């Protein structure tokens, strides 16, 4: 089955620690995205990548970093510089600019809690 | 600045009681408007894309429509399993990117 997987489902972080969230897709999509979801707020874009080895900051990139070494993978690192990291993190992918279909498809999410 | 406003924020319906959810937007050069369904603790599930005013799409008890300023998600004879949060998002051309701007969502509860 084609889809997007995220791991782990739940993650606990101590103050001052960096943590990495995994996102893998087997949909052969070019573009991948990371969003953050907080109660009462819409999804906010952290980083996105339209092609391997290239990525751009979204609206709330401070305290986060990403890499895109493979088409299938787009890991997100939450660094200690992120002051309020407790949130639900969602990864998405789409066909990208080579397609007229712009739908983004989401993974199941990772819930990060800072202890 | 692009904005997406969903109303109402929450809606309770009785099973079989039809209603509509509203998504109003301000964006220059709309490239697409998207509806998603999200269950608690899960990722959003894609429902519809609408590209131009006057367009309509249907899926089971859901029907999405689009005007130049807003979109409606009509729910006909809802069932308890339709209970979820419904998200609306818009996309506009921005340097070749495909960034979406999301509304805050609308929580629908359908009571049996």
Interface residues (C-beta under 8 A of the other chain):
Chain A: X4 X6 X31 X40 X41 X42 X43 X44 X45 X48 X50 X56 X58 X90 X92 X94 X96 X97 X101 X102 X103 X104 X105 X106 X107 X108 X109 X111
Chain B: X4 X31 X32 X34 X36 X41 X42 X43 X44 X45 X46 X49 X87 X89 X91 X96 X97 X98 X99 X100 X101 X102 X103 X104 X105
